Amino acid sequence: MYQRILVPIDGSDTSLLGVDEAIRLARMTGGRLRFVQVIDELSVALAVDTYGGYLGDLPAALDQSATELLKGVKARARAAGVEAEAVLHDSFNDKVADIVAEQARQWPADLIVLGTHGRRGVRRLVLGSGAENILRAAPVPVLLVRARRRADELPPAQDPVHASLASAALSME
């Protein structure tokens, strides 16, 4: 069960939640991890915005940043006793979801684990959904790890709901 777990990352806090969940799962199953990061058009566009339009050393800076991130998550997995490897993919023509799906086929992965912001409504339309695209393209099961919601986004507290199954073997609160 889930011996080969593919973990796409982008360095965001949300993707690191996916890393942590993948490490926990791999420890439970005795599995191994492959982290994959894609430097694509969006990565470059965001970096250009961050660096104020300066493109001089941008490709090298993105590669170095991605390499350091992959090195860090591999070390995190190994510190937890999980075997891990990493792949950096530069692509300005392919979609991230297609690259992840191809990695899952080639490696071959049993599961893909990734963090998702869980955006809805207009925020999702404007910002897109990389996780949804990966989910649609994936040739294997996908475990989505939602970002923790901020306190101001949580619904108001309600009284607990009790449900009992007919067998009375289980009850949930």
Secondary structure as the mmCIF struct_conf table of DSSP 4:
data_model
#
loop_
_struct_conf.conf_type_id
_struct_conf.id
_struct_conf.beg_label_comp_id
_struct_conf.beg_label_asym_id
_struct_conf.beg_label_seq_id
_struct_conf.end_label_comp_id
_struct_conf.end_label_asym_id
_struct_conf.end_label_seq_id
STRN STRN1 ARG A 4 PRO A 8
BEND BEND1 GLY A 11 SER A 12
HELX_RH_AL_P HELX_RH_AL_P1 ASP A 13 THR A 29
TURN_TY1_P TURN_TY1_P1 GLY A 30 GLY A 30
STRN STRN2 ARG A 32 ILE A 39
HELX_RH_AL_P HELX_RH_AL_P2 GLU A 41 THR A 50
TURN_TY1_P TURN_TY1_P2 TYR A 51 GLY A 53
TURN_TY1_P TURN_TY1_P3 GLY A 56 ASP A 57
HELX_RH_AL_P HELX_RH_AL_P3 LEU A 58 ALA A 79
TURN_TY1_P TURN_TY1_P4 ALA A 80 GLY A 81
STRN STRN3 ALA A 84 ASP A 90
BEND BEND2 PHE A 92 ASP A 94
HELX_RH_AL_P HELX_RH_AL_P4 VAL A 96 GLN A 106
TURN_TY1_P TURN_TY1_P5 TRP A 107 PRO A 108
BEND BEND3 ASP A 110 ASP A 110
STRN STRN4 LEU A 111 THR A 116
HELX_RH_AL_P HELX_RH_AL_P5 GLY A 121 LEU A 127
HELX_RH_AL_P HELX_RH_AL_P6 GLY A 130 ALA A 137
BEND BEND4 PRO A 139 VAL A 140
STRN STRN5 VAL A 142 ARG A 146
HELX_LH_PP_P HELX_LH_PP_P1 ALA A 147 ARG A 150
HELX_RH_3T_P HELX_RH_3T_P1 ALA A 151 GLU A 153
BEND BEND5 LEU A 154 LEU A 154
HELX_LH_PP_P HELX_LH_PP_P2 PRO A 155 ALA A 157
HELX_LH_PP_P HELX_LH_PP_P3 ASP A 159 VAL A 161
STRN STRN6 ALA A 163 SER A 164
TURN_TY1_P TURN_TY1_P6 ALA A 166 SER A 167
BEND BEND6 ALA A 168 ALA A 169
STRN STRN7 SER A 171 MET A 172
#
